[in-house]
């Protein structure tokens, strides 16, 4: 309940009469960054590992995304699926990390090989198996969009509509990109029939 001085009954200033605050708040609710972090951090790091190839860089990318989201915590969140928005942010961060890596390797005069994943847990030991290593190496040779679609589809298990929302493309483009990516992987692994 507002008092005569523009404050509510607990003494907090009201946004009544301040249209810039009302219109800003009307755009959407603020994102619950803490809940997203607790629930999806490990999944987002795994996604980033698949795209950048090493865990420290992947952790840095995901932490940077959450730090930026935290810095903007007072702004309204995205109007759609918040997890899709955060995944898109992680993908963009991975793209930036890969561009920096490519630029640094060009400056150094040689292309740096993708580093091996660390042997920290049972999950990492499984990934280090020979078959997985070959798939990861073949995956790294694919164009960026094909690699992203395949990782989102077959590693995270997202549906075509979810992938389309994360990447900002149509579901038809997701289907065709996935089909072309699988064909290229099969050729790279020598499994083409």
C-alpha distance (Angstrom), angle and dihedral (degrees) to the residues before:
residue distance angle dihedral
X1 . . .
X2 3.80 . .
X3 3.74 123.5 .
X4 3.75 123.1 -148.8
X5 3.82 93.5 -94.3
X6 3.83 94.6 63.0
X7 3.80 94.5 -99.4
X8 3.77 127.3 114.9
X9 3.80 123.6 -119.5
X10 3.82 90.7 -84.6
X11 3.80 93.0 53.3
X12 3.82 97.8 -105.7
X13 3.78 117.3 139.0
X14 3.78 114.5 -105.0
X15 3.78 125.0 -130.5
X16 3.81 89.9 -143.9
X17 3.76 110.5 124.0
X18 3.81 92.2 19.8
X19 3.82 104.2 100.3
X20 3.82 94.6 -177.2
X21 3.81 90.0 63.0
X22 3.80 94.0 43.6
X23 3.81 94.3 49.0
X24 3.80 92.0 44.8
X25 3.80 92.2 51.8
X26 3.79 91.5 45.5
X27 3.83 92.3 65.0
X28 3.80 94.0 77.4
X29 3.78 144.1 -59.1
X30 3.78 120.6 -68.6
X31 3.78 114.5 -98.7
X32 3.83 117.0 -102.7
X33 3.80 94.1 -127.7
X34 3.80 95.6 173.9
X35 3.80 93.5 55.6
X36 3.80 92.1 46.0
X37 3.81 90.3 49.6
X38 3.81 94.6 49.3
X39 3.78 94.8 44.8
X40 3.82 103.1 38.0
X41 3.83 109.1 22.2
X42 3.82 95.5 101.4
X43 3.82 92.2 46.1
X44 3.80 91.5 49.6
X45 3.81 91.8 49.2
X46 3.82 90.3 51.1
X47 3.80 89.3 50.2
X48 3.79 90.9 50.8
X49 3.83 92.0 46.6
X50 3.79 89.5 55.9
X51 3.80 90.5 52.4
X52 3.81 103.3 39.4
X53 3.80 99.4 29.3
X54 3.79 102.4 -130.6
X55 3.78 134.2 72.0
X56 3.83 100.5 -134.9
X57 3.80 92.6 55.1
X58 3.82 90.4 43.8
X59 3.81 91.5 52.3
X60 3.80 90.3 48.3
X61 3.81 91.4 51.4
X62 3.81 93.6 50.0
X63 3.80 93.1 44.0
X64 3.81 90.4 50.1
X65 3.81 90.0 52.1
X66 3.80 92.4 51.6
X67 3.81 91.5 44.0
X68 3.80 90.4 54.0
X69 3.79 91.6 46.2
X70 3.80 89.7 49.6
X71 3.80 91.1 51.0
X72 3.82 88.6 55.2
X73 3.81 95.2 41.2
X74 3.81 93.3 122.7
X75 3.80 92.0 58.7
X76 3.77 121.2 86.0
X77 3.76 115.8 -92.9
X78 3.78 128.4 -121.8
X79 3.78 115.8 -65.9
X80 3.84 94.3 -129.0
X81 3.78 134.8 45.7
X82 3.81 108.0 -22.4
X83 3.80 93.9 -156.1
X84 3.81 90.3 53.9
X85 3.80 88.1 51.7
X86 3.81 92.2 51.0
X87 3.82 91.1 46.7
X88 3.80 89.2 51.9
X89 3.81 89.0 50.8
X90 3.82 90.2 51.3
X91 3.81 90.9 49.1
X92 3.79 90.2 51.3
X93 3.80 90.1 48.4
X94 3.81 90.1 51.3
X95 3.79 90.3 50.2
X96 3.79 90.0 52.5
X97 3.80 92.1 47.9
X98 3.80 91.0 50.5
X99 3.83 91.1 48.4
X100 3.80 90.1 51.4
X101 3.80 90.5 47.7
X102 3.82 91.2 50.0
X103 3.78 92.0 47.2
X104 3.79 92.2 49.5
X105 3.79 91.9 48.3
X106 3.80 90.6 50.6
X107 3.77 90.1 50.4
X108 3.80 89.9 49.7
X109 3.79 88.8 50.9
X110 3.78 97.9 -120.4
X111 3.74 137.4 71.2
X112 3.79 110.3 -107.7
X113 3.81 114.7 -133.8
X114 3.78 118.1 -121.8
X115 3.80 107.5 -93.1
X116 3.80 120.4 -116.3
X117 3.78 116.8 -104.4
X118 3.81 113.2 -103.9
X119 3.83 120.0 -102.8
X120 3.79 96.3 -123.2
X121 3.80 105.4 126.4
X122 3.77 143.7 10.6
X123 3.80 88.6 -94.5
X124 3.79 90.3 58.3
X125 3.79 91.4 47.5
X126 3.80 90.1 55.3
X127 3.79 91.5 49.0
X128 3.79 89.2 52.0
X129 3.82 91.4 60.7
X130 3.77 112.0 118.3
X131 3.80 96.5 -110.9
X132 3.78 92.4 51.8
X133 3.77 91.7 46.2
X134 3.79 90.6 55.1
X135 3.79 91.6 48.3
X136 3.81 91.9 48.7
X137 3.81 91.1 49.2
X138 3.80 91.1 48.7
X139 3.80 90.4 45.8
X140 3.80 90.3 53.4
X141 3.81 90.5 58.2
X142 3.81 93.3 58.1
X143 3.80 122.2 97.3
X144 3.79 113.7 -92.8
X145 3.82 98.9 -102.9
X146 3.82 94.4 46.9
X147 3.80 90.3 49.1
X148 3.81 92.0 49.1
X149 3.81 93.9 47.8
X150 3.81 92.8 48.8
X151 3.81 93.3 47.2
X152 3.80 92.6 47.9
X153 3.81 92.4 45.6
X154 3.79 104.0 40.4
X155 3.79 103.6 22.6
X156 3.80 100.8 38.6
X157 3.80 94.3 25.7
X158 3.79 95.5 -132.7
X159 3.80 120.4 166.4
X160 3.80 120.4 -116.8
X161 3.81 92.6 -102.9
X162 3.82 91.2 52.5
X163 3.80 91.8 48.9
X164 3.80 89.7 48.6
X165 3.83 89.6 52.7
X166 3.81 92.9 48.8
X167 3.81 95.4 47.1
X168 3.80 97.8 34.4
X169 3.82 94.3 -123.0
X170 3.81 133.9 116.3
X171 3.81 122.8 -89.4
X172 3.82 88.6 -116.8
X173 3.79 90.0 57.5
X174 3.81 88.8 49.6
X175 3.83 90.4 53.9
X176 3.79 95.4 48.1
X177 3.80 93.4 42.8
X178 3.81 91.2 50.4
X179 3.81 91.6 49.2
X180 3.80 92.2 49.6
X181 3.79 91.3 45.0
X182 3.80 92.9 51.3
X183 3.80 90.0 48.9
X184 3.79 91.4 50.9
X185 3.82 91.1 47.9
X186 3.80 91.0 50.5
X187 3.82 90.6 51.5
X188 3.80 92.1 47.0
X189 3.80 91.6 50.3
X190 3.81 93.6 44.3
X191 3.82 92.3 -118.3
X192 3.78 97.5 120.8
X193 3.79 112.0 130.4
